[in-house]
Amino acid sequence: MSERMKITYVRSAIGRHYKQKRTIAALGFTKLHQSRVVDWNDSLKGMTLKVIHLLDIEPVEVPSPKKKAAPKTKPQPKEKKKDE
């Protein structure tokens, strides 16, 4: 199962290079102090490394999937035997 991370946008991109502003937008942030929980993959690692000074990143525990019980079925009525 993939690892999950919580990314929070904490410092403004005002006065930063336009590529950093575009990276923040590509991560889905529009306002300060927004947070997103994302699957941690190589593309997100690269994007966050470009703007690491503007973000807080922390791991999130993913709950293990619970096994579902088998659905209960109604017992079938017994067939009545007819005397022959």
Secondary structure, DSSP 8 states (H G I E B T S, - for coil): ---EEEEEE-S--TTS-HHHHHHHHHTT--STT-EEEEE--HHHHHHHHHTGGGEEEEEE------------------------
